[in-house]
Every structure is written in C-alpha cells, then in structure tokens.
C-alpha cells in the first residue's frame, strides 16, 4: 500500500487545560490508526500570539500532527477538525510529492 506524508497545523483554544489538549490529540491519533495511517509525531508548540483575532481570541495553542496516510485519512481528519469547537484554525500540507511504500515507513518508525 502506498502512502504520503502530511502535516496538519492545528490552532486550538488557548483556554484548554493540559488534560483537554492531550484528549484532543489522542482523538486524532485514534482517527489516524483507524484509517490505517501512521502517526509520526505530534509537535506541541504551546500558546502563542495570533496575527489577528480569531473568535475574539488573541492567542492560540499551536500543534503540528506529522503523519502518513491516504487522501481519505486527510479528509476524515479535516472533517473532525471542522466539527470540533475546541479548534479555531487548521491547515493541512502534503509534505511528500510522491507515494511512499507503507512497509518502508513502518521500518523507519520502528
């Protein structure tokens, strides 16, 4: 099976507790696993200033999900982001231009 590498930048509500942040990223890790993707890393940047007000907030909790999967996985992650009120902005980027063999990614992860 062929996969591609993606990054999704998430800006969450800065008023969330650490427990709620962990729950949020556990949810996305489970979505990736259910859709046969591979979660490479969750990079948490913490609370930072926004360039402009979003939902009357001047700050946001930034994090990046690095993962491998297909376009169906990206669609499912974005669908879940759109219905989650805790997330105020997001952006998904396709990192790899070419398909990568899944077995190659799994051996790198191990």
C-alpha positions in Angstrom: 0.0 0.0 0.0 1.3 3.5 -0.9 1.0 6.4 1.5 2.0 10.1 1.5 3.4 12.2 4.3 1.2 15.1 5.6 1.4 17.8 8.3 -1.7 19.3 9.8 -1.1 22.5 11.8 -3.8 23.0 14.5 -4.6 26.1 16.4 -6.7 25.2 19.4 -8.5 27.3 22.0 -5.8 28.6 24.4 -8.1 28.2 27.4 -8.0 24.4 27.2 -6.3 22.5 30.1 -3.4 20.2 29.5 -5.8 17.2 30.0 -8.1 18.5 27.3 -5.2 19.1 24.9 -4.0 15.5 25.5 -7.5 14.2 24.9 -7.7 16.2 21.6 -4.5 14.7 20.2 -5.3 11.2 21.4 -8.6 11.6 19.4 -6.6 12.4 16.3 -4.1 9.6 16.9 -7.0 7.2 17.1 -8.5 8.5 13.8 -5.2 8.0 12.1 -4.9 4.5 13.4 -8.5 3.6 12.4 -7.8 4.7 8.8 -4.6 2.7 8.6 -2.4 5.8 8.8 0.9 6.1 10.7 1.3 8.9 13.3 4.9 10.0 13.1 4.9 12.8 15.7 2.8 15.4 17.5 4.8 18.6 17.8 3.3 20.9 20.5 4.4 24.5 20.4 2.1 25.7 23.1 0.2 29.0 23.5 1.3 31.8 21.1 0.0 35.1 19.8 -2.2 35.1 16.7 -1.6 37.5 13.9 -5.2 38.7 14.2 -8.2 38.0 16.4 -10.0 34.7 15.8 -13.3 34.1 17.6 -12.4 37.0 19.8 -9.1 35.5 20.9 -5.7 36.9 20.6 -3.8 33.7 21.5 -4.0 30.1 20.3 -2.5 26.7 21.3 -0.3 25.6 18.3 0.5 22.0 17.4 1.5 20.0 14.3 0.5 16.5 13.5 3.0 14.6 11.3 1.5 11.5 9.8 1.4 9.2 6.8 -1.8 8.1 5.1 -4.0 8.5 2.1 -6.3 11.3 1.0 -9.3 9.6 2.8 -7.4 10.0 6.1 -6.8 13.7 5.4 -10.5 14.2 4.6 -11.5 12.4 7.8 -9.1 14.4 10.0 -10.3 17.7 8.5 -13.9 16.7 8.9 -13.4 16.0 12.6 -11.5 19.3 13.0 -14.3 21.3 11.4 -16.9 19.9 13.9 -14.7 20.3 17.0 -15.3 23.6 18.7 -12.0 23.5 20.5 -10.1 24.1 17.3 -10.1 27.6 15.9 -7.9 27.2 12.8 -6.1 24.5 10.9 -4.0 23.9 7.7 -3.0 20.6 6.1 0.1 20.4 4.0 1.2 17.5 1.7 4.9 17.0 2.5 5.8 14.2 0.1 5.2 14.7 -3.6 5.5 11.0 -4.4 3.8 8.0 -2.9 5.9 6.1 -0.3 5.7 2.4 0.3 4.0 1.7 3.7 6.4 -1.0 4.7 9.3 1.4 4.2 7.7 3.9 6.6 6.9 1.2 9.2 10.6 0.1 9.2 11.7 3.7 9.7 9.2 4.2 12.6 10.5 1.0 14.3 
